Amino acid sequence: MVFSISKWRRRSRASKANPNSTQFQHGDVEASQSNTQSALLLYAVRQPYEFVTDHPIPTSKRDTELLVKVLAIGLNPIDWKAPDFNFGIPTLPYIAGREFTGTVVQAASRTNSRIRQGDIVIVPSTDYRDLRKAAFQEYSIASSFNTIRLPRNISTQAGSILGVAFVAAALALGICMGVSFEDIEGGPNLLKLVRSIDPENLPADIRKECLEGIRDDERAQKGDFLVIWGGSSTCAYTMKQLARLAGLRNISVVDSSKHGLRLSSRDHIRPDLLVDAHDPERAISIIKSATNNSARFGFDTQGKETASQLLRSLASLHCFPNHPEEYSTSKLNSKLPTPPSTPAEANPSAPRSHLVGLTGLPKGNVPEDVALHSVPIKLFHEIPEVGEALCSWAERLLVKGLLVPPDVLGTVDGLGGINAGLDRLRKREVSGGRLVAVLR
Ligand SMILES: NC(=O)c1ccc[n+]([C@@H]2O[C@H](COP(=O)([O-])OP(=O)(O)OC[C@H]3O[C@@H](n4cnc5c(N)ncnc54)[C@H](OP(=O)(O)O)[C@@H]3O)[C@@H](O)[C@H]2O)c1
């Protein structure tokens, strides 16, 4: 079913708050007087976004879709990297923006939706190919199963920077590392969930990851080590919280002069071991020694090079000598390692290590007992059962304070302030949190 603007106007006069939602925020639903809105359009790569005032307000196409008036937008690295490096732009002109909070001005027509008109919601907008769902506009479309109601204890600004990091961390842990969240506020067992779906309904490019990415006997369990390389990033911030809830021990590799004190002084993100990234060889040596070469799970937030270093920190019979003293005296470069001097026998039934790269993975020379993974992010918007399970779980975690949003490091004024905000990201002036664009 498709909503028309006039229908939204009629409905909006009688705002219906969800009666079972006293823990969540609600806002006034103002009817728009126009079919057009302000938006930021990208007309060409390597150009700034252009502010326009006559872009059509998007309309819903499915009975699960709702219309949201955007209140605050979290600025993500992809918002400047995509135009600068010409990737992830399916069409021009393009509308970017991957996460926001806003007020639901038009609910989904499907009546059993968690989300009602007037709810203030967090929207992780992972579906970058659908411009209707982008954040850099006054009104945006969201699927109800991709929408998280904003609890009273969280501001609209803080809520606007939580979504993408939450989805990425939850899918990395739940799918790539096989963590079940069932014991944490009734969270999902994502691997079981996707494996119960007809494989034909899983997107072809992530089907193998979902069905064969990790064996049941390899799934991460309480007490396992998770090494996070790039532990200062926003995704790492969320990853640490979920991993800790799941009982994993986390090792965070960061620039400790910049981030050490901040990460060590907060209970919800304090690592079990903080390792300085300045000398990668030393960092690898510390991790292998501290874990007795038993860390089987890795999460890299920075890129191919750091992912290669992370690979060498993980348990493998092939990757590196087991004892740091075997290589601490030799001069090692940043290339992937040579095999240990005594060739180890591969045991195909032994549990493998698993490395998830958010933004790049090592190429070649990967030991056969380490599996590499990219986050199957599209599960969130393409498989409603996954989106709904994650969003309703996020609500429970947020209400109980078990999930804390990252830090808002500053704000910019409206859509018009976004280009300047993204310039600050380009210049590496934003670290340890996010900037937020606040709309009126
Ligand atoms: N595959 C997926 O589905 C997916 C999902 C989410 C994110 N990502 C990608 O994963 C990466 C991490 O995302 P995030 O949101 O967690 O990142 P973030 O919090 O914005 O920043 C990550 C780190 O990058 C460094 N950094 C910041 N600005 C930089 C610049 N201009 N040049 C070089 N380094 C810079 C910072 O390190 P310092 O603090 O030490 O300066 C920061 O801690 C990004 O590349 C993002 O696009 C991928």
The ligand as an SDF file (V2000), in Angstrom:
LIG
                    3D

 48 52  0  0  0  0  0  0  0  0999 V2000
   31.1060   -2.6660    6.5130 N   0  0  0  0  0  0  0  0  0  0  0  0
   30.1620   -2.0800    7.2120 C   0  0  0  0  0  0  0  0  0  0  0  0
   29.0290   -2.4950    7.2030 O   0  0  0  0  0  0  0  0  0  0  0  0
   30.5260   -0.8900    8.0390 C   0  0  0  0  0  0  0  0  0  0  0  0
   29.6500   -0.4440    9.0380 C   0  0  0  0  0  0  0  0  0  0  0  0
   30.0310    0.6300    9.8220 C   0  0  0  0  0  0  0  0  0  0  0  0
   31.2580    1.2570    9.5960 C   0  0  0  0  0  0  0  0  0  0  0  0
   32.0610    0.8290    8.5960 N   0  0  0  0  0  0  0  0  0  0  0  0
   33.3790    1.4470    8.3670 C   0  0  0  0  0  0  0  0  0  0  0  0
   34.1790    1.0750    9.4710 O   0  0  0  0  0  0  0  0  0  0  0  0
   35.0950    2.1020    9.7840 C   0  0  0  0  0  0  0  0  0  0  0  0
   34.9360    2.4780   11.2470 C   0  0  0  0  0  0  0  0  0  0  0  0
   33.6800    3.1020   11.4160 O   0  0  0  0  0  0  0  0  0  0  0  0
   33.3560    3.9560   12.7240 P   0  0  0  0  0  0  0  0  0  0  0  0
   32.0640    4.6000   12.4950 O   0  0  0  0  0  0  0  0  0  0  0  0
   33.5300    3.1110   13.8990 O   0  0  0  0  0  0  0  0  0  0  0  0
   34.5250    5.0410   12.6310 O   0  0  0  0  0  0  0  0  0  0  0  0
   34.7900    6.3870   13.4560 P   0  0  0  0  0  0  0  0  0  0  0  0
   34.3130    6.2330   14.8340 O   0  0  0  0  0  0  0  0  0  0  0  0
   34.2530    7.5610   12.7250 O   0  0  0  0  0  0  0  0  0  0  0  0
   36.3790    6.5140   13.3390 O   0  0  0  0  0  0  0  0  0  0  0  0
   37.2060    5.4030   13.3240 C   0  0  0  0  0  0  0  0  0  0  0  0
   38.6230    5.8130   13.5860 C   0  0  0  0  0  0  0  0  0  0  0  0
   39.2170    6.3020   12.3860 O   0  0  0  0  0  0  0  0  0  0  0  0
   40.1870    7.2830   12.7120 C   0  0  0  0  0  0  0  0  0  0  0  0
   39.9260    8.4440   11.8640 N   0  0  0  0  0  0  0  0  0  0  0  0
   39.0300    9.4210   12.0410 C   0  0  0  0  0  0  0  0  0  0  0  0
   39.0950   10.3240   11.0350 N   0  0  0  0  0  0  0  0  0  0  0  0
   40.0420    9.8770   10.2010 C   0  0  0  0  0  0  0  0  0  0  0  0
   40.5850   10.3620    8.9780 C   0  0  0  0  0  0  0  0  0  0  0  0
   40.1600   11.4960    8.4120 N   0  0  0  0  0  0  0  0  0  0  0  0
   41.5620    9.6490    8.4030 N   0  0  0  0  0  0  0  0  0  0  0  0
   42.0240    8.5130    8.9440 C   0  0  0  0  0  0  0  0  0  0  0  0
   41.5370    7.9970   10.1090 N   0  0  0  0  0  0  0  0  0  0  0  0
   40.5730    8.6710   10.7140 C   0  0  0  0  0  0  0  0  0  0  0  0
   40.0070    7.6360   14.1760 C   0  0  0  0  0  0  0  0  0  0  0  0
   41.1490    7.2060   14.8790 O   0  0  0  0  0  0  0  0  0  0  0  0
   41.8000    8.1310   15.9760 P   0  0  0  0  0  0  0  0  0  0  0  0
   40.7440    8.3720   16.9870 O   0  0  0  0  0  0  0  0  0  0  0  0
   42.9310    7.3640   16.5130 O   0  0  0  0  0  0  0  0  0  0  0  0
   42.1710    9.3960   15.2770 O   0  0  0  0  0  0  0  0  0  0  0  0
   38.7630    6.8970   14.6070 C   0  0  0  0  0  0  0  0  0  0  0  0
   38.8630    6.3210   15.8720 O   0  0  0  0  0  0  0  0  0  0  0  0
   34.8000    3.2440    8.8270 C   0  0  0  0  0  0  0  0  0  0  0  0
   35.6770    3.1470    7.7360 O   0  0  0  0  0  0  0  0  0  0  0  0
   33.3760    2.9600    8.3710 C   0  0  0  0  0  0  0  0  0  0  0  0
   33.0970    3.5120    7.1080 O   0  0  0  0  0  0  0  0  0  0  0  0
   31.7350   -0.2380    7.8280 C   0  0  0  0  0  0  0  0  0  0  0  0
  1  2  1  0
  2  3  2  0
  2  4  1  0
  4  5  1  0
  4 48  2  0
  5  6  2  0
  6  7  1  0
  7  8  2  0
  8  9  1  0
  8 48  1  0
  9 10  1  0
  9 46  1  0
 10 11  1  0
 11 12  1  0
 11 44  1  0
 12 13  1  0
 13 14  1  0
 14 15  2  0
 14 16  1  0
 14 17  1  0
 17 18  1  0
 18 19  2  0
 18 20  1  0
 18 21  1  0
 21 22  1  0
 22 23  1  0
 23 24  1  0
 23 42  1  0
 24 25  1  0
 25 26  1  0
 25 36  1  0
 26 27  1  0
 26 35  1  0
 27 28  2  0
 28 29  1  0
 29 30  1  0
 29 35  2  0
 30 31  1  0
 30 32  2  0
 32 33  1  0
 33 34  2  0
 34 35  1  0
 36 37  1  0
 36 42  1  0
 37 38  1  0
 38 39  2  0
 38 40  1  0
 38 41  1  0
 42 43  1  0
 44 45  1  0
 44 46  1  0
 46 47  1  0
M  CHG  2   8   1  16  -1
M  END
$$$$
